[in-house]
């Protein structure tokens, strides 16, 4: 499930299909069911998803698939069905909520040291190369040149070691901890390792969309709050969380953090009222 998996599966724009319906379902469960530990009727979930463009069939498929994966369980009450989080689902969503609400709150301190990995994967092993790239990117590593991965947090070495062991690449890999030297530009290295311009464009789009949004009804607040959280869930997977010294001046990510928390607090009560109204219908 997007935003709550052990490895990222990021899409730039949401599409109305079964996968995105399942992703939106997890957003709703995390936002409106997890905090109160109350079950939700099928009709409530279907209606909330339909407000975001998900058809009823896709919504019901998302419920069925999420249940089959063990994250939610159904209970029949008369002719109606309601859904509760399983212990596994509660753990998954709790970890996800902690990640997205803590993300960006504090800037990591930096002592100028880099962790560097040298990892060689044959060109013919494209699947393995993709898995390595996915896992290391997820861990915040960037790659300025083929076979070279860098991270400004040397404490991530154990995590990198685990990834390499898991992919059976640890025997031929090497790691170093060092400061950038006098040869070459550190800023140029960062620009090659991470696509910060694209990431900043994503943050700018987020700020533009939600900074000016002003829902005037409880129903509109529910839609806005669900979209807000769903879109914000992507950023912990997209943003390597570089120290401030390595980011461009006037980094839009800082503004996006402010917008997310301000809007979430502003819309929370109205959105919850609408969810409660739907669930009590």
N, C-alpha and C positions, 0 to 999 in steps of 0.2 A: 504494500500500500504506500502510495507516494507520501513521502515525508515522514513515515514511521518505520521504514525498513532498515535492516542492518546495512544494506548497501543502497545507494541512491538510484532512483529512476525518475529523472527530472524531465518534464516537458515544459517548453517555453510558453505555450498557451493551452488552456484547457479546452478539450473537445467533449462534446456530449456523446459519450459512448459508455460501455459497461465499465471499463477501467476507470474513467474519470468519475462515473457515478459512485463507484466503490470508494474512490479517494474522497469525494465530497461527503459520502456517508461517514467516513472516519472523522472528518472535520466536525460534522454535526454531533456525533457521539462524544467526541472529546470536549466539545464546547458546552453541550446542553445536557448530556446524560452523565458523564463521568463526575462532574463536581457535586452532583446531588444524589448519585447512586440510585436513581429512580428508573424504572423501565419506561420504554417509549412504545406507543402503539405503532403498528405498521402504517396506519393511515396518517399519523403525524409525520413520520419519516418520509413517506411518499409525497405528502403535500409540501414539506419543506424542500425536498429535492426538486420538485416540479417548479417551484418558484425560481430555481436557478437553471431551468431549461432541461431538466432530466425527465424523460418520459417514464410513465408508470412501469412499463415492462422492464426498462433498464434499472429502475430503482429496486424492483422486486428481485431482479437477478443479482444486484449488488448485495442485498440482504442475504440471499441464499448462499452466495459465494463467501461472504464474510463469516456466516455461520459455519459453513463447511470447513473454513480455516481455523475455527475454534475461538474466534474473538468475541462472538455474541451467541446467545442461546435464546430460543423461542419458548413462549409459554402461551397456551391457548386458554382464553377466558371467555366461555360461551362461544360465540361465533367470531370473536375477535382474537388477534394474536398480538402479543407485546414482546419486546426484546430487552434482554438484560445483558450487561457485560459479563463475560466470564472472568475468572481471576487472571487468566493470560491476557485477555483484552484490556482489563483494567491496568495491568502492569504496562502493557505496550503503550496505551494512551497516556498514562501518567508520565512515562519517560519522554514521550513526544511533547507533551505540554511543557514539561520542565525545559526541554531543549528550546522550543520556539519562544517561550516567554523570557528565558534568561538570555537568549541570543542578542548580542549587541549592547547589553547593559553596561558592560565594562570593557575597556580597551586593554588588550594584553600588554603587560610590561615587556620590554625587550632590552637585552644586554648587548645586542649587536652580533651575537653568534648565530651561525647557521648549522643545520643538520643537512648533510648531503649524502645521497644514496647513489651508487653506481650499480645499475641493474641491466644486464644484457639479456634480451629475449630475441631469438631468431625471427627474422621477417616472416618465415613460413608459419610461425605459431601465432597467427593473428588473433585467435580467440584468447589465448593466454595474454597477449599484449593488451587486448581490450580489458580483460579482467584486472590486470595489474593497474592500468590507467584508471579504471573506475574506482578500485579500492584505495589507491594512493590519493587520487583527487578527493575522494570522500574524507580522507584523513587530513586534508589541507595542504597536500604537497603540490608543487608546480614543477614543470619540466622545461627548463630553458633550452636544452639540447637533447637529442635522442640518447636514451640511456642514463640521463642525469636527472635526479629529482631533488628538490630542495624544500626546506621548511624552516622558518625562523624560530621554531620552538624545538630545541634539542631533546626536550622531554618526550617528544613523539617517537623517539627511536624504538621503544618497546612495541608500540603499535605498528610501526613499519616492519619490525622484525616478525611480528605475528603474521602480517600480511604476506611477507615473503616466504615464511615457513608454510603457510596455508597453500600457497601456490607452488611450493617446491622450488623456490628460486633463491633460497637463503645461502646455499653452498657457494654459488658463484657471485653473489653480491658483496658490496663493500659499503661501509658507512664512515663518514668523517664529520667532525665538529670543528668549525673554524669561523673566523671573521673574514669578510670580504677584503681582498688585498688592494694594492694600489693600481693593479692592471685592470683596465676596463671600468665600466660604470655599473654600480649596484642598481641604479634606477633602470638601466637598460636590461639588466638581468631579470629584474622583477617583471618588466613589461613583456619579456619573452616567455617567462614562466607562467604568467597568469593573464587572462584576457580581462583586465580590469575595466576597459572601456565598455565592453558589452555588459559586464556586471553593473557598472554605473548607470547604463541606459535602463537596465531592469529596475534599479532603485528609483530612477527618475520617473519611470512610468508608474510605479507604485505610489510615489508621492503625488503625482499629478492626479491619479485616479481617486485616491482616498483622502487626500488633503482637502479637496473641494467638495467631497460628497457630503450631503446633508439630508439624511432620511427624515421624512416628516410624519411617518406613521410607524406603529409598532411592527407591522408587516414589512415595511421597507427597512427598518432597523435590523430585523432578523436576516433579511437578504444581504444587507450591507455587512453585518457582523460576520456572517458565514463566509462571504467573499473575502473579507479582510483577513481572517485567520487562514483561510485556504491558500490565498496568494502568499501570505507571509511564510507559510510552512516551507516554501521552496528555498528561502534564502540561507538557512543553515547548511544546505547542500551545495549552493552555488558560491557562497562567500568563504574564502579560505581564512578569514579573520586575521589579516595581516596587522602587524603593529602600526600605529599611527604614522611612524616615521617613514614607512614604506608606501603609504597611500598618497594619491594626488591631493593637492590643496583643495579645501572645500568639498571633501568627499561626501557625496549624496547619501551614502549609507547611514551616516549619523543622523541626517534629517529623517530618513525613512524609519529609523528606530523610534524617534520621537512621534512621528505620525501614527505608527502602529499602536503604541501604548496609549496615546491620547484618544484616538478614535475607539479603541477597544473599551476603555473606561467610559467614554461618552455614550456609547451605544448599548452597553451591557444590559442595563435594566430593561430598556424597551424591547430588546431582542428576547430576553428571557420571558417577559410578559407574553409576547406573541407565541413563543414555544409552549408555555404553560396553557395558553388559550387553545392552541391546536391540540394539545395532548389531553385536554379536558373535554374536548368536543365529543 
